């Protein structure tokens, strides 16, 4: 990422000082996160705008083919393609 816009007025609300902190954090994640089998992590700042306030019904949520991990399943989970 190459910060080129005026971060003081960015839609993310990040100040120039704040973006440095974010970039350092991303660098630390990328530089130090690996697994025993050699998986390496790539991290980048997503600056896209997304619609907020989208409501997902209980029925729609029940249709998600999700497998939650035993350890903090609210954070650690896998989502698989929908069952036929």
N, C-alpha and C positions, 0 to 999 in steps of 0.2 A: 504494500500500500504506500502511496506517496501523498501525504497530506499537503494539498496545494490550496485549498480554499481557506477562508477566514474562519478558523475554528471557533472564534468567539460568537459567531452567529450561526453556527452549524445546527441543523435540525436535531442532531443527537444531543445538543446541549453541552458538548465537551469543550472545555477551554483548551488553550494551547498546552497548559501545564497538564491538564487531564489526559490529553491524547498521548503525551509522553508516557504517562503511567500505564495507559492501556497498551501501548506498543511494547513497553518493557514486559508487561504481564504476558502478552502474546508470545514474545520472544522466549520467556522463561518456560512457558508451556511447550513450545516447539522444541527448545533446546534440551529439555530434561525429561521429556515424557517418552519412554520406550517400554517395551515389554521384554520378558525373558526370551521370547522368540524373535525379537528384532523389529516388531511393529513400531514405526515412528509416526508421530503425530504432526500434522500441519495445521496451524491456526492462523486465521485472518479475521480482520474486523469486517463485519457485514454492515454496510451503510445503507442498504436498501430500506425503503419505507414500506411498512406493512399495515394493512387495515387492522384496526383494533375493534374490540367489541363484538366479534363474531361469536354467536351462541351455538354450541354443539349440544344437540339433544341427548338424553340418556340412551335413546335407541341408536343414534349414530355412534355414540361412544362404545356401546356394547358390540357394535359391528367391527370395531378395530381389533385386528388379530395381534394382540399384545401379550408378550411374556415378560412378567416382572421378575426381577432378580430377588432372591431372598434377602439380600442386604440392601436396604433402602430402595425398594421397588418403585417408589415415587420418582426416584432419580435415575435408577439403573434398570433399563428395560430394552427389549428388542421388539420391533414392529415388523411383522411379516406380511406378505401379500394376503389379500382377503381370501378366505376359504370359499371354494366354489359351491 
